[in-house]
Every structure is written in C-alpha cells, then in structure tokens.
C-alpha cells in the first residue's frame, strides 16, 4: 500500500503532543528536515545530521512545551505520528536569558562545542529579523517523509490558522526552502523579506499572514 495515496483523512486527527512523545517527534522532524538547506549547513556531516538535528528538535520542544498547545501533531488513532508543528503564541516566542543559559549544555550536545558560535549567530540573526507586532510563530512544521503529499501537514497548519482567524491574530514563519514558499502562500502567508544566515549560510524567506475570516472550525483536541 502506498501511504502517499492511501491515507484517508478519517484515519488521523490533530492534537497536542502527549507526554513521552518528544523523542518520537524529534526523530520525525529530523527525517522531515533531512534535506533542508539550513540543517545541511548547521550539521555539515551527513552521517551525523539526523542524529544531531533530532537532539535539536527535542530541545526546541522543551522550550515550547511550557506554552499551551506549543507542540502539536497529526496522528492516527493508534498513536502513529505523521506530522508535527511547534507553535508559540503572541508575545511568547522568545526564551529568556535564564532559559537560554540553562539550555546551553543541550545546545552543545546538539551542535557540538565547535558549532555553538554558529548556533548563536543563527539565533541572533532570527531574533533581529523577528517582527514586533503580536503574532503566532511557527518555527517548525514537518511531515514524516513517508506521508508527505498526503495532506497531513496542510491539515496540521490549517488547524492553527483557523484558530488565528477566530481570534483575529496574525501568524509568522521563516521558510528555509524556496520551494516551500508557494505552499505557505496558499494559506495566506506572504514573503516580507529575504535574509541570509551568517558565515555563508543559506537564505530564509520571512513570511507573514494576516488573519482571515473566522471559519468556525472545531477546537484543537487534547
């Protein structure tokens, strides 16, 4: 059976991540971003890339989990994870200096000690470019490669954007692939700026979405 064409929507739902799923979500996202230009630049050794990026995605989840609904997944009824998204609500996207300091050993575990300066440069670049207007922030959206093209990533994104529309709130993300820009444009995002990461890093497309008419979709399940 081909999962790309044989996955009916009734077989999965959108919900908040459950305790104990962070490792599986990190592995899923590492697979989803295996060919991502930013990951290839941040982790240049392909033999270690997925392992190191999984550590990074696990760390990012730790930073999102204190925020209600920060980690969300598309999953089947028996718990198979298909896609994951990390969200921060308005005014909650930036971690404090104390949190960053506490996370430093985990950053070193993900990037290696030599990679820490590059990681810090990336974070500073993204922070400087981040818009000040209130918004929901989507730092990560990824679908397991086996299920890309089935619509699960779109469903996961659509769930939160419907919530943004009900609240009249904007959304923001950085696309690390030019090929993903049209995907996000279909959901109402527009490129506001293109930046390049330091140290001859790849480009990123900053994208902003104004809220649309409320759709009345069902709230997120827990």
For each residue, the residues with C-beta under 8 A, 3 or more apart:
1: 6
2: 5 6
3: 6 7 146 147 150
4: 7 146 147 148 149 150
5: 2 150
6: 1 2 3
7: 3 4 11 12 82 147 150 152
8: 11
9: 12 151 155
10:
11: 7 8 76 77
12: 7 9 74 75 76 77 82 152 155
13: 74 75 77 221
14: 72 73 74 155 156 159 220 221
15: 18 72 73 75 220 221 222
16: 69 71 72 73 220 221 222
17: 21 22 25 61 65 71 72 73 84
18: 15 21
19:
20: 23
21: 17 18 24 25 73 81
22: 17 25 26 58 61 62 65 71
23: 20 26 27 58
24: 21 27 28 81
25: 17 21 22 28 29 57 58 61 71 73 81 84
26: 22 23 29 30 54 55 57 58 61
27: 23 24 30 31 50 54
28: 24 25 31 32 81 83 84 142 144
29: 25 26 32 33 53 54 57 84 140 142
30: 26 27 33 34 49 50 51 53 54 57
31: 27 28 34 50 142 144 145
32: 28 29 83 142 143 144 145 148
33: 29 30 36 38 39 53 142
34: 30 31 39 49 50 53 145
35: 40
36: 33 39 40 176 177
37: 40 41 176 177 202
38: 33 41 42 176 197 201 202 204
39: 33 34 36 42 43 49 53
40: 35 36 37 43 44 46 49
41: 37 38 44 197 201 202
42: 38 39 53 56 111 115 118 119 122
43: 39 40 48 49 52 53 111 115
44: 40 41 49
45: 48 49
46: 40 49
47:
48: 43 45 51 52
49: 30 34 39 40 43 44 45 46 52 53
50: 27 30 31 34 53 54
51: 30 48 54 55
52: 43 48 49 55 56 110 111 112
53: 29 30 33 34 39 42 43 49 50 56 57 110
54: 26 27 29 30 50 51 57 58
55: 26 51 52 58 59 106 109 110
56: 42 52 53 59 60 110 111
57: 25 26 29 30 53 54 60 61 140
58: 22 23 25 26 54 55 61 62
59: 55 56 62 63 103 106 107 110
60: 56 57 63 64 86 139 140
61: 17 22 25 26 57 58 64 65 70 71 86
62: 22 58 59 65 103 106
63: 59 60 66 95 99 103
64: 60 61 67 70 71 86 87 88
65: 17 22 61 62 70 71
66: 63 70
67: 64 70 87 88 89 92
68: 89
69: 16 72 87 89 220
70: 61 64 65 66 67 86 87 88
71: 16 17 22 25 61 64 65 84 85 86 87
72: 14 15 16 17 69 84 85 86 87 156 159 160 220
73: 14 15 16 17 21 25 81 82 83 84 85 156
74: 12 13 14 81 82 83 84 143 152 153 155 156
75: 12 13 15 79 80 81 82
76: 11 12 79 80 82
77: 11 12 13
78:
79: 75 76
80: 75 76
81: 21 24 25 28 73 74 75 84 144
82: 7 12 73 74 75 76 143 144 147 150 152
83: 28 32 73 74 141 142 143 144 147 152 153 156
84: 17 25 28 29 71 72 73 74 81 140 141 142 156
85: 71 72 73 138 140 141 142 156 157 160
86: 60 61 64 70 71 72 138 139 140 141
87: 64 67 69 70 71 72 136 137 138 160
88: 64 67 70 92 93 136 137 139
89: 67 68 69 92 136
90: 134 135 136 169
91: 134
92: 67 88 89
93: 88 130 137 139
94: 127 130
95: 63 99 100 103
96: 99 100
97: 100 101
98: 101 102
99: 63 95 96 102 103
100: 95 96 97 103 104
101: 97 98 104
102: 98 99
103: 59 62 63 95 99 100 106 107
104: 100 101 107 108 116
105: 108 109
106: 55 59 62 103 109 110
107: 59 103 104 110 111 116 119
108: 104 105 111 112 113 116
109: 55 105 106
110: 52 53 55 56 59 106 107 119
111: 42 43 52 56 107 108 114 115 116 118 119
112: 52 108 115 116
113: 108 116
114: 111 117
115: 42 43 111 112 118 119
116: 104 107 108 111 112 113 119 120
117: 114 120 121
118: 42 111 115 121 122 198 199
119: 42 107 110 111 115 116 122 123
120: 116 117 123 124
121: 117 118 124 125 197 198 199
122: 42 118 119 125 126 197 198 201
123: 119 120 126 127
124: 120 121 127 128
125: 121 122 128 129 195 197 198
126: 122 123 129 130 174 204
127: 94 123 124 130
128: 124 125
129: 125 126 174 193 195 206
130: 93 94 126 127 137 172
131: 135 172 192 206 208
132:
133: 170
134: 90 91 169 170
135: 90 131 169 170 171 172 208
136: 87 88 89 90 160 164 169 170 171 172
137: 87 88 93 130 171 172 173
138: 85 86 87 141 157 160 171 172 173
139: 60 86 88 93 173 174
140: 29 57 60 84 85 86
141: 83 84 85 86 138 153 156 157 173
142: 28 29 31 32 33 83 84 85 153
143: 32 74 82 83 147 148 150 152 153
144: 28 31 32 81 82 83 147 148
145: 31 32 34 148
146: 3 4
147: 3 4 7 82 83 143 144 150 152
148: 4 32 143 144 145 153
149: 4
150: 3 4 5 7 82 143 147
151: 9 154 155
152: 7 12 74 82 83 143 147 155 156
153: 74 83 141 142 143 148 156 157
154: 151 157 158 187
155: 9 12 14 74 151 152 158 159
156: 14 72 73 74 83 84 85 141 152 153 159 160
157: 85 138 141 153 154 160 161 187
158: 154 155 161 162 187 217
159: 14 72 155 156 162 163 217 220
160: 72 85 87 136 138 156 157 163 164 171 220
161: 157 158 164 165 171 187 188 209 212
162: 158 159 165 166 214 215 217
163: 159 160 166 167 217 219 220
164: 136 160 161 167 168 169 170 171 209 211
165: 161 162 168 211 212 213 214 215
166: 162 163 214 215 216 217
167: 163 164 211
168: 164 165 211
169: 90 134 135 136 164 211
170: 133 134 135 136 164 208 209 210 211
171: 135 136 137 138 160 161 164 189 208 209
172: 130 131 135 136 137 138 206 207 208 209
173: 137 138 139 141 184 189 206 207
174: 126 129 139 204 205 206 207
175: 178 180 181 184 204 205 207
176: 36 37 38 180 202 204
177: 36 37 180 181
178: 175 181 203 205
179: 182 183
180: 175 176 177 183 184
181: 175 177 178 184 185 191 205 207
182: 179 185 186
183: 179 180 186 187
184: 173 175 180 181 187 189 207
185: 181 182 188 189 190 191 207
186: 182 183
187: 154 157 158 161 183 184 209
188: 161 185 209 210 212
189: 171 173 184 185 207 208 209
190: 185 207 208 209
191: 181 185 194 205 206 207
192: 131 206 207 208
193: 129 205 206
194: 191 203 204 205 206
195: 125 129 203 204 206
196: 201 202 203 204
197: 38 41 121 122 125 201 202 203 204
198: 118 121 122 125 201
199: 118 121
200:
201: 38 41 122 196 197 198
202: 37 38 41 176 196 197
203: 178 194 195 196 197
204: 38 126 174 175 176 194 195 196 197
205: 174 175 178 181 191 193 194
206: 129 131 172 173 174 191 192 193 194 195
207: 172 173 174 175 181 184 185 189 190 191 192
208: 131 135 170 171 172 189 190 192
209: 161 164 170 171 172 187 188 189 190
210: 170 188
211: 164 165 167 168 169 170
212: 161 165 188 215
213: 165
214: 162 165 166
215: 162 165 166 212
216: 166
217: 158 159 162 163 166
218: 221
219: 163
220: 14 15 16 69 72 159 160 163
221: 13 14 15 16 218
222: 15 16
